C-alpha cells in the first residue's frame, strides 16, 4: 500500500491557485486510474480516494487542513493505515523550480514550504516527494509579485500548457514509482 498526498488549501477560492498543484495532480491521477470519488473523512481532516494500480493499493489524500497544518492529516492517515513514512509520497508546489518542471526526491529538508515543514514535524523527513515547479515571475507573471500573493494566485491562461505538462509528468512519475521504484523514476523524470 502507498499513500499519495497532494498538498493544497481547501475551498473553492484556492482551487486553481499555484499552491494547489498537489490537489490538481491527485485529481488527474484519480481520473486516470478511475479511482473512487474523493470523500470527506473528518477523522483524518482530509478528502480520501483509493485505487488499485498494477496490483498496488493506492490511498489518495487531499488534506482539508490549511497548508501549514498538513502534517496533522498525514500523521493520522499513516497511523490508521499503519504505513511507514517511506510509503507516503507527498506531491506539492515548489517555487525553486520553474513552471513545467518536476523533481522527485527520496527524502530531504522541507525547504521554505510550510506544508512540508508541518509534515516533517509530524512524520520526519524520510519520505519521497514530488515537487512541481510553479515559478514564473519575470516570465509570464509579474516579476515583482510578493511570494505570498503569487502562490495564492491562479495560473495565467498562457501558463496552462506548461501546467498541464507538469501535471501529466507528475502522474506518470507516480506510476513509475509504483511500477519501477523511486530510483528508476528519479532517473527518468529528474533528467527532463
C-alpha positions in Angstrom: 0.0 0.0 0.0 1.1 3.5 -0.9 -0.4 6.7 0.4 -0.2 9.6 -2.1 -0.8 13.0 -0.6 -1.3 16.1 -2.7 -0.9 19.4 -0.8 -3.2 22.4 -1.2 -5.6 24.6 0.6 -9.3 23.7 1.0 -12.0 25.9 -0.5 -13.1 26.9 -4.0 -11.3 30.3 -3.8 -8.0 28.3 -3.8 -8.9 25.6 -6.3 -7.0 26.9 -9.3 -4.1 28.6 -7.4 -0.4 27.7 -7.7 -0.3 26.5 -4.1 -2.9 23.8 -5.1 -1.0 21.9 -7.8 -0.7 19.0 -5.4 -4.5 18.7 -5.3 -4.6 19.2 -9.1 -2.1 16.3 -9.6 -4.1 14.0 -7.4 -7.3 14.9 -9.2 -5.6 14.0 -12.5 -4.2 10.7 -11.1 -7.6 9.7 -9.7 -9.3 10.3 -13.0 -6.6 8.4 -14.9 -6.9 5.4 -12.5 -10.7 5.5 -12.4 -10.3 5.9 -8.6 -13.2 6.1 -6.2 -14.6 9.6 -5.8 -12.9 11.7 -3.1 -14.9 11.5 0.1 -14.5 13.8 3.1 -13.1 11.9 6.1 -13.4 14.1 9.2 -11.3 11.8 11.4 -8.4 12.4 9.0 -9.1 16.1 8.2 -8.8 15.0 4.5 -10.6 14.0 1.4 -9.8 10.4 0.6 -10.0 8.2 -2.5 -8.5 4.9 -3.4 -7.4 2.9 -6.5 -5.6 -0.2 -7.5 -2.7 0.3 -9.9 -0.9 -2.8 -11.2 -1.7 -4.7 -8.0 -0.7 -1.9 -5.6 -3.4 -0.3 -3.4 -3.1 3.5 -3.5 -4.8 5.7 -1.0 -5.1 9.3 -2.4 -5.2 12.1 0.1 -6.0 15.8 -0.1 -5.7 17.3 3.4 -8.6 19.6 4.3 -6.5 21.4 6.9 -4.9 24.6 5.6 -1.4 24.1 4.1 0.6 24.8 7.3 -1.3 22.1 9.2 -0.9 19.3 6.6 1.2 17.2 8.9 -1.8 16.6 11.2 -3.7 14.9 8.4 -0.7 12.9 7.1 0.2 11.6 10.5 -3.4 10.5 11.3 -3.7 8.7 8.0 -0.3 7.0 8.3 -1.2 5.8 11.8 -4.6 4.5 10.7 -3.2 2.5 7.8 0.0 1.6 9.7 2.1 2.8 6.8 5.8 3.9 7.3 6.9 7.3 6.0 8.8 5.8 3.1 5.5 4.5 1.7 4.0 8.0 1.7 4.5 10.2 -1.4 3.9 13.9 -1.0 3.1 16.0 -4.1 3.4 19.8 -3.7 4.3 23.1 -5.3 7.8 24.4 -5.4 8.9 28.0 -6.0 12.5 26.9 -6.6 11.5 25.1 -9.8 10.3 26.8 -13.0 6.8 26.2 -14.1 6.6 22.9 -16.0 9.5 21.2 -14.1 9.1 18.4 -11.6 11.7 16.9 -9.2 11.5 13.6 -7.3 13.4 13.1 -4.1 13.6 10.1 -1.7 13.8 12.4 1.4 15.2 15.7 2.5 14.5 19.0 4.1 11.2 20.8 3.8 12.8 24.0 2.4 10.6 27.0 2.8 7.3 25.2 2.1 5.0 25.5 5.2 3.0 22.4 4.3 6.2 20.3 4.1 7.5 21.8 7.4 4.3 20.6 9.1 4.7 17.1 7.6 8.3 16.8 8.6 7.4 17.9 12.1 4.8 15.1 12.4 6.4 12.2 10.5 10.1 13.1 10.0 11.8 13.7 6.6 12.4 10.2 5.3 9.5 10.1 2.8 9.5 10.5 -1.0 8.2 13.7 -2.5 7.5 15.1 -5.9 8.0 18.8 -6.3 6.1 20.6 -9.1 7.6 23.9 -10.2 5.3 26.9 -10.1 7.8 29.8 -10.5 7.1 32.0 -13.5 7.7 35.5 -12.1 9.6 37.6 -14.6 8.4 35.3 -17.4 4.6 35.1 -17.7 3.8 36.6 -14.2 4.8 40.0 -12.9 8.4 39.9 -11.7 7.8 42.0 -8.5 4.9 40.0 -7.2 5.1 39.2 -3.5 5.6 35.5 -2.8 2.5 35.0 -0.6 0.2 36.6 -3.1 2.0 34.8 -6.0 1.4 31.3 -4.6 -2.2 32.1 -3.9 -2.8 33.5 -7.4 -4.4 31.5 -10.2 -2.3 30.3 -13.2 -2.5 32.6 -16.2 -4.0 31.4 -19.4 -0.6 31.4 -21.2 0.7 29.1 -18.4 -1.9 26.4 -18.9 0.1 24.3 -21.3 3.1 24.2 -19.0 0.9 23.4 -16.1 -0.8 20.5 -17.9 2.5 19.1 -19.0 3.9 19.2 -15.4 0.7 17.6 -14.0 0.9 14.8 -16.7 4.6 14.2 -15.9 3.7 14.1 -12.2 1.0 11.4 -12.7 3.4 9.4 -14.9 6.2 9.7 -12.3 3.8 8.3 -9.6 3.0 5.4 -11.9 6.7 4.9 -12.4 7.4 4.9 -8.7 4.8 2.2 -8.2 6.0 0.0 -11.1 9.7 0.5 -11.1 10.7 2.1 -7.8 11.8 5.6 -6.9 15.3 5.3 -8.2 14.2 4.5 -11.6 11.5 7.2 -11.5 14.2 9.8 -10.4 16.4 8.7 -13.3 13.6 9.1 -15.8 11.9 12.3 -14.6 14.6 14.4 -12.9 16.6 14.5 -16.2 13.7 16.0 -18.2 
